[in-house]
Amino acid sequence: MSQTPIPVTILTGFLGAGKTTLLRYLLKAEHGLKIAVIENEYSETPIDGQLLGREPVELMTLANGCVCCSIHVELEKALFMLIDRIDAGELSFDRLVIECTGLADPAPVAQTFFADEELCTRYVLDGIITLVDAVNANRHLQESIAQAQVGFADRLLISKADLTNEVQLEALTQRLQRINRRAPIRLVDHGCIDLAELLDIRGFNLNAEMEPLASTPFSILAPVATTPDRIGTLVIRTPQPLDLDRLSQFMESLLERYGDSLLRYKGVLQVASDPRKLVFQGVLRLYAFDWDREWQPEDQRESVLVFIGDNLPEEEIRAGIALAEC
Ligand SMILES: Nc1nc2c(ncn2[C@@H]2O[C@H](COP(=O)(O)OP(=O)(O)OP(=O)(O)O)[C@@H](O)[C@H]2O)c(=O)[nH]1
């Protein structure tokens, strides 16, 4: 029996960034959805029944302490347990939200959804949403985990804007945009935000959309190397059609050497001798590609590749893409 996979949202953000506040808002909002929640708690009081009230929620808490090594196993177990309960008719829900601890690296959480064939058919990762605390962002972003949380995001939500001023907010927005140019940035006021920013964002789908880059308000961004952040975004555009074999070879060698530090990457490519757009998308070493629709006369024919990574080997990437140009 084929089932529609359950969309999964990963909620991340450094300590105190407002994850629980946002989750509480999401659970109480009027969307008619039944949402299950998995919490990855780190020796804190987990969300309790009082907080969730009578919301139609199934809550599981992963009480593991070590976020880097055991989360993957624990989470996998919890995901299978939910499936078993659905199949036994004990449970049904439309969505799953995973709230990570403030100190968690989102990578192993995201990778869990690509690791096992059954999990891939029953769940689909919809997006990674990262909360950034406007007041404490500069201090938090000194931590590599906080930067990774920003780098992995499909959406960046700035909380506590009410406690800061416009100048600080603008500087933070620019910094976040430099780290991650893929993710639209929105303000969230005590957890309050349009649900369309949280659900059905299809961050991991193979689609040819690259709007955030086109709509970024900053036309000139400093190159990655001049920012204080290890994690940054590299955008490459080329009007030259690309040779698919040479490009594949380059991507394979890139992933072999730097796969662990390429947090997210995406490309919409113009390939020589094929009228269709080729889309690829990846997270760390896992990537997929697919043909999209044909280039239309009104399209600007160019390949756009976006890499978000830790100390990106910019020159190597530029040289590799240049070699693939026809
Ligand atoms: N002023 C203000 N306070 C906020 C906002 N969002 C959250 N807070 C407060 O910030 C504090 C931390 O919020 P939480 O939602 O518990 O943050 P968290 O990310 O779940 O925290 P940890 O689980 O400890 O990492 C709480 O006191 C919230 O009420 C906001 O937009 N403005």
The ligand as a MOL file (V3000), in Angstrom:
LIG
                    3D

  0  0  0     0  0            999 V3000
M  V30 BEGIN CTAB
M  V30 COUNTS 32 34 0 0 0
M  V30 BEGIN ATOM
M  V30 1 N 10.9040 39.8520 23.7280 0
M  V30 2 C 10.7740 38.6670 23.1050 0
M  V30 3 N 10.9680 37.5250 23.7880 0
M  V30 4 C 10.8190 36.3500 23.1300 0
M  V30 5 C 10.4910 36.3060 21.7480 0
M  V30 6 N 10.4560 35.0000 21.3690 0
M  V30 7 C 10.7500 34.2770 22.4650 0
M  V30 8 N 10.9540 35.0860 23.5280 0
M  V30 9 C 11.3140 34.7010 24.9140 0
M  V30 10 O 12.6140 34.1330 24.9190 0
M  V30 11 C 12.7120 33.1380 25.9340 0
M  V30 12 C 13.2480 31.8530 25.3240 0
M  V30 13 O 12.2660 31.3440 24.4390 0
M  V30 14 P 12.0720 29.7960 24.1690 0
M  V30 15 O 10.9340 29.6520 23.2090 0
M  V30 16 O 11.9990 29.0340 25.4570 0
M  V30 17 O 13.4400 29.4810 23.4740 0
M  V30 18 P 14.0550 28.0520 23.0560 0
M  V30 19 O 14.7950 28.2600 21.8090 0
M  V30 20 O 12.9770 27.0250 23.0400 0
M  V30 21 O 15.0050 27.8270 24.2750 0
M  V30 22 P 15.9150 26.5060 24.6070 0
M  V30 23 O 15.0120 25.3210 24.4350 0
M  V30 24 O 16.3310 26.7590 26.0090 0
M  V30 25 O 17.0780 26.5160 23.6760 0
M  V30 26 C 11.3260 32.9990 26.5360 0
M  V30 27 O 11.2870 33.7410 27.7280 0
M  V30 28 C 10.4140 33.6140 25.4720 0
M  V30 29 O 9.2490 34.1540 26.0410 0
M  V30 30 C 10.2960 37.5420 21.0310 0
M  V30 31 O 10.0320 37.6040 19.8120 0
M  V30 32 N 10.4580 38.6930 21.7750 0
M  V30 END ATOM
M  V30 BEGIN BOND
M  V30 1 1 1 2
M  V30 2 2 2 3
M  V30 3 1 2 32
M  V30 4 1 3 4
M  V30 5 2 4 5
M  V30 6 1 4 8
M  V30 7 1 5 6
M  V30 8 1 5 30
M  V30 9 2 6 7
M  V30 10 1 7 8
M  V30 11 1 8 9
M  V30 12 1 9 10
M  V30 13 1 9 28
M  V30 14 1 10 11
M  V30 15 1 11 12
M  V30 16 1 11 26
M  V30 17 1 12 13
M  V30 18 1 13 14
M  V30 19 2 14 15
M  V30 20 1 14 16
M  V30 21 1 14 17
M  V30 22 1 17 18
M  V30 23 2 18 19
M  V30 24 1 18 20
M  V30 25 1 18 21
M  V30 26 1 21 22
M  V30 27 2 22 23
M  V30 28 1 22 24
M  V30 29 1 22 25
M  V30 30 1 26 27
M  V30 31 1 26 28
M  V30 32 1 28 29
M  V30 33 2 30 31
M  V30 34 1 30 32
M  V30 END BOND
M  V30 END CTAB
M  END
